[in-house]
Amino acid sequence: MIDFHRHKEEFLKHCEAFKGYSPLTIFSYDESIDEMLKYAEIEIADAEVNINLMPFRVKIAVNKPKTIARKLSAIRSFIKYLRLEGMLIHVRADESIKVPKSLPKPVSHEHILTALAHAPVMERLAILLLYTMGLRISELSSLRTDNIGSQWCRVKGKGSKERDIPVLAQVWEAVSDYKSKSLCGGFLFEVNGEKLSENSLRYSITKVFKEVGFRVTPHQLRHAYATELLNNDARIADVSELLGHASMATTQIYTKLGSALKMDHYLKSHPLCQKTEEPEC
C-alpha cells in the first residue's frame, strides 16, 4: 500500500527546501493535494497507479477558474515528483482549463506620494522599497540588512533565484535612517530577532493607505513599479529581469495595461467622447 500522505509531506519539504516556495504556496499545495487524495479515484495494481481526477474536478467545479487552475497545477507538480521518485502513474482528466487574463491594477504615483507623506518610519521604508524596487511582499519580508547597499540590493526571489536591483539615493537615505532608529539585526524588518512576517508587513502597508483614503495592496506597488518603468520607455527585457520574472511573457501583461490606460485617458479627454448632445464616440 502506498502512503500518499507521507509522500505528500516529503514533496512539500522538497518544495520548501529546494524550490524556495513561500509558506503560503506550501499551504495551498498541501490543501490541494489533500482534496485530490480525498475525492479522486486511485487504483493500484501491479506496481502501477491509476488516478482518475474527474470526481475531484467535479467537486472543485464551483471554484473560480483561476483557483481550479492553481489546484490542478499543484497536483501536476506532486505527480511529477512521484514519477521522479520512481512511481509509475497514469492520470486521467488532468487537462488544463483556460483562465481569463486580468490586467494588474497599479496604484497611481500621486496616491503613493500621499501615503508616504503620512506613513511612520517603518511603513514609509516598506512602501518605498516595494515601489522603487518592485519587490514581492515575500522578498521584502526576507530582505537582509547586509544585502542592501547604497547602490544595489541583492534580492532572493522565487525558486531562490537572486537578482540585483538598483537602489535610489533617497531610498538608501531612508534605509540608513531606519537602521539608526530601529533594532534591526539580520533582517531589515524584524521583531524579537525574527523577520517580520509577510502578513504583518501587508497589514501595516494597507493600513497606511487606508488612513489616507485608499485601498492598496503591497502587490499593487509592484505593479505600479513595472507600469511606470514601461510607460517611460524602459526596455521590457530589463523590467522582466528586475521583477524576477521567469518568462518575458509574464512582463508583457504590463504593456497591455499601458494600452488600456491610454485608451481610458483618450476616451475621457477627446471632445467627441464627452457626454454632450453631439453623437457619442
Residue pairs with C-beta under 8 A, 6 or more apart in sequence:
1 44
2 44
2 49
2 87
4 37
4 42
5 37
7 81
7 82
7 85
8 30
8 33
8 34
8 37
8 78
11 29
11 33
11 77
11 78
11 81
11 82
12 26
12 29
12 30
14 81
15 21
15 25
15 26
15 29
15 77
16 26
19 159
19 160
20 156
20 158
20 159
20 160
21 29
21 158
22 138
22 198
23 198
24 138
24 198
28 70
28 74
29 74
29 77
29 78
32 70
32 71
32 74
32 75
33 74
33 75
33 78
35 56
35 59
35 60
35 71
36 53
36 56
36 71
36 75
36 78
38 56
39 55
39 56
39 59
40 51
40 52
40 53
40 55
40 56
41 51
41 52
41 54
41 55
42 49
42 50
42 51
42 52
43 49
43 50
44 50
47 88
48 88
48 89
48 90
49 82
49 87
49 88
49 89
49 90
50 89
50 90
50 92
51 79
51 89
51 90
51 91
51 92
52 92
52 93
53 72
53 75
53 91
53 92
53 93
53 94
54 92
54 93
57 68
57 93
60 67
60 68
60 71
61 68
63 71
65 97
65 98
65 99
65 100
66 99
68 97
69 96
69 97
69 99
72 94
72 96
72 97
75 94
76 94
79 89
79 91
79 94
82 89
83 89
101 253
103 253
103 256
103 257
103 260
104 219
104 220
104 223
104 226
104 227
104 253
104 254
104 257
105 220
105 223
106 220
106 223
106 224
106 226
106 227
106 228
106 257
107 209
107 214
107 216
107 220
107 221
107 223
107 224
108 224
109 224
109 228
111 209
111 212
111 214
111 216
112 127
112 131
112 221
112 224
114 212
114 214
115 127
115 208
115 209
115 212
115 214
115 216
116 124
116 127
116 128
118 208
118 211
118 212
119 127
119 208
120 208
121 177
121 178
121 181
121 182
122 178
122 182
122 189
122 204
123 204
123 205
123 207
123 208
124 174
125 174
125 175
125 178
125 188
126 140
126 189
126 201
126 204
126 205
126 218
127 205
127 208
127 221
128 170
128 171
128 174
129 135
129 140
129 143
129 171
130 137
130 140
130 205
130 218
130 221
130 222
130 225
131 221
131 224
131 225
132 167
132 168
132 171
132 225
133 153
133 155
133 165
133 166
133 167
133 171
133 225
133 242
134 165
134 222
134 225
134 226
134 242
134 243
135 143
135 155
135 165
135 222
136 157
136 158
136 219
136 222
136 244
137 198
137 201
137 202
137 218
137 219
138 198
139 155
139 156
139 157
139 244
140 189
140 198
140 201
140 218
141 187
141 189
141 195
141 196
141 197
141 198
141 201
142 156
142 187
142 195
143 153
143 155
143 187
143 188
143 189
144 186
144 187
144 188
145 179
145 184
145 185
145 186
145 187
145 188
146 186
147 153
147 154
147 155
148 154
148 167
148 172
148 175
148 188
149 167
149 172
150 167
150 169
150 172
151 166
151 167
151 172
152 164
152 165
152 166
152 167
153 164
153 165
153 166
153 167
154 162
154 163
154 164
155 162
155 163
155 164
155 165
155 244
156 162
157 163
157 244
158 244
158 246
159 246
161 244
163 241
163 242
163 244
165 242
167 175
175 188
178 184
178 188
179 188
184 190
185 193
186 193
186 195
187 194
187 195
187 196
189 195
189 196
189 201
190 196
191 200
201 218
202 217
202 218
205 216
205 217
205 218
205 221
206 215
206 216
206 217
206 218
209 215
209 216
222 243
223 254
223 257
225 243
226 239
226 243
226 251
226 254
227 254
227 257
227 258
227 261
229 238
229 239
229 242
230 236
230 239
230 254
230 255
230 258
231 258
231 261
236 248
236 251
236 252
236 255
237 248
239 251
239 254
240 247
240 248
240 250
240 251
243 250
243 251
245 251
266 273
267 273
267 281
270 281
272 278
272 279
272 281
273 280
273 281
